[in-house]
Amino acid sequence: EWDCLIRAQRGERVAWVTLVAGTQTRLLTLALLITGSRAAAEDIVQETFLRALAAKLKNTSGTAFGFLSTIAYRLALKDVRRGNRHVDAGLHELVDSASSPLDDMLADERDRAVARAIRELDAAHREVLVMRFYGGHSYEQIADVLGIPTGTVKSRMFYAVRSCREVLRQAGVLP
């Protein structure tokens, strides 16, 4: 991934297309879960790629996706803090259309329930859950980005997952 990003920064079109194709959907999902708006998420992903292209890469010890998702995460938080209130996370639009209509309908309903459960979390719990499962960050990376102890990240993750699981049980998504 880093090689792809570095080549894209040098202007290689194929590297750019490969980078976008491999990360765009995951970044969009991350931004959707934080902002709740597809339009805002699309803007955030676009800004993420622009910033990544202009960035001076000093530390490539993690993953390139982790680098990109950190940018997207911070931009999404900035959007939310600006007071931009959005509704309907629109995750149902990310469902793979290669399945049957019934599969699509069930996946659509499940995705909406998951998005709703995540959006019901308070910000502290939502951010660790999104960074871990949708941003691909380790607990240590999350702790570093948020400036909190790793134990706090683990605790918040535990309670976030437990809360989401309960909401999904009540919605009939989980047994």
C-alpha positions in Angstrom: 0.0 0.0 0.0 2.8 2.5 0.9 4.4 1.9 -2.5 1.1 2.6 -4.2 0.7 5.9 -2.3 4.3 7.0 -3.0 3.9 6.2 -6.7 0.6 8.1 -6.7 2.2 11.1 -5.1 4.7 11.0 -8.0 1.8 11.2 -10.5 1.5 7.6 -11.6 -2.1 7.2 -12.7 -2.2 3.4 -12.3 -1.0 3.7 -8.7 -3.6 6.3 -8.0 -6.4 4.2 -9.4 -5.2 1.2 -7.5 -5.0 3.1 -4.2 -8.5 4.6 -4.6 -10.0 1.3 -5.7 -8.5 -0.5 -2.7 -9.5 2.0 0.0 -12.3 4.2 -1.1 -15.3 2.0 0.1 -13.7 1.4 3.5 -12.9 5.1 4.0 -16.5 6.0 2.9 -17.9 3.6 5.5 -15.8 5.0 8.2 -16.8 8.6 7.4 -20.5 7.6 7.1 -20.5 6.1 10.5 -19.1 9.2 12.1 -21.0 11.9 10.1 -24.2 10.0 9.3 -24.2 11.7 5.9 -23.3 10.1 2.5 -22.6 13.5 1.0 -20.3 14.6 3.9 -18.6 11.2 3.8 -17.9 11.5 0.0 -16.4 15.0 0.6 -14.3 13.7 3.4 -13.0 10.8 1.3 -12.1 13.1 -1.5 -10.3 15.5 0.9 -8.5 12.5 2.5 -7.0 11.5 -0.9 -6.0 15.1 -1.6 -4.3 15.4 1.7 -2.6 12.1 1.3 -1.2 13.1 -2.1 0.2 16.3 -0.6 1.6 14.7 2.6 5.3 14.4 3.3 5.6 10.8 4.4 7.9 10.6 7.4 6.8 7.4 9.1 5.7 4.4 7.1 5.8 1.8 9.9 2.0 1.3 10.0 -0.2 0.6 7.0 -1.1 3.1 4.3 -4.8 2.4 5.0 -4.2 3.3 8.6 -2.7 6.6 7.5 -5.6 7.3 5.2 -8.2 6.3 7.7 -6.6 8.5 10.4 -7.0 11.5 8.0 -10.6 10.6 7.2 -11.4 10.0 10.8 -10.1 13.5 11.8 -11.8 15.2 8.9 -15.1 13.4 9.9 -14.8 14.5 13.5 -14.1 18.1 12.3 -17.3 17.9 10.2 -19.3 16.8 13.2 -17.8 19.4 15.6 -18.6 22.1 13.1 -22.2 21.3 13.9 -23.1 19.7 10.6 -26.0 17.5 11.7 -26.8 14.7 9.3 -29.3 11.8 9.3 -29.5 8.4 7.7 -26.0 6.9 7.5 -26.9 5.4 4.1 -24.9 2.2 4.6 -27.5 0.3 2.6 -26.0 1.9 -0.5 -22.7 0.1 0.1 -24.2 -3.4 -0.2 -22.8 -5.6 -2.9 -25.3 -5.9 -5.7 -24.1 -9.3 -7.0 -26.5 -11.1 -4.6 -30.2 -11.9 -4.9 -32.9 -9.3 -4.2 -33.8 -11.1 -0.9 -30.1 -11.1 0.1 -29.9 -7.4 -0.7 -33.0 -6.7 1.3 -31.7 -8.6 4.4 -28.3 -7.1 4.1 -29.8 -3.6 3.7 -31.9 -4.0 6.8 -28.9 -5.4 8.8 -26.6 -2.6 7.6 -29.1 0.0 8.7 -29.5 -1.6 12.1 -25.7 -1.8 12.6 -25.4 1.9 11.5 -28.2 2.9 13.9 -26.6 0.9 16.8 -23.2 2.6 16.1 -24.8 6.1 15.8 -26.5 5.6 19.2 -23.2 5.2 21.0 -21.7 8.2 22.7 -18.8 9.8 20.8 -16.1 8.3 22.9 -17.3 4.8 22.4 -18.3 5.3 18.7 -14.8 6.6 17.8 -12.9 3.6 19.1 -15.3 1.2 17.6 -15.2 2.9 14.2 -11.4 3.3 14.2 -10.9 -0.4 15.1 -13.4 -2.1 12.8 -13.8 0.3 10.0 -10.4 2.1 10.2 -8.3 -1.0 10.8 -6.3 0.5 13.6 -4.8 -1.5 16.5 -5.6 -0.6 20.0 -2.2 1.1 20.4 -2.7 3.2 17.2 -6.2 4.3 18.5 -4.7 5.2 21.8 -2.0 7.2 20.0 -4.4 9.0 17.8 -6.9 9.9 20.6 -4.2 10.6 23.2 -5.6 8.1 25.7 -4.2 5.0 27.4 -4.5 1.7 25.6 -6.5 0.3 28.6 -9.1 3.0 28.1 -9.4 2.1 24.4 -9.9 -1.5 25.3 -12.5 -0.6 28.0 -14.4 1.7 25.6 -14.3 -1.0 22.9 -15.7 -3.6 25.3 -18.6 -1.4 26.2 -19.2 -0.2 22.7 -19.5 -3.7 21.4 -21.7 -4.8 24.3 -24.0 -1.8 23.7 -24.2 -2.4 19.9 -24.9 -6.1 20.5 -27.8 -5.2 22.8 -29.3 -2.8 20.4 -29.0 -5.4 17.6 -30.6 -8.0 19.8 -33.5 -5.7 20.5 -33.9 -5.0 16.8 -34.0 -8.7 16.0 -30.7 -8.7 14.1 -28.9 -10.9 16.6 -30.3 -13.9 18.5 
